[in-house]
Amino acid sequence: MSGSAINLLDVSLFTERREHDVFKTLRDEHRIYFHSEPDGPGFHVVTRYSDVAEVLQAPETIING
């Protein structure tokens, strides 16, 4: 599964219990993943504990850097 195939807005991903593979892909391949939204600004996805801790310390440096 590539980053372009990831769609966390797809409810079936969670109702069909397929989210674990997606989050594994995010952990393995994307330190910080930007997820676009069709009618919104999008959002960043951070799935590894060490990366979450780093973003919490300096969010503007990590996300925009």
Buried (B, 14 or more C-beta within 10 A) or exposed (E): EEEEEBEBEEEEBEEEEEEEEBBEBBBEEBBBBEBEEEEEEEEEBBBBEEBEEBBEEEEEEBEEE
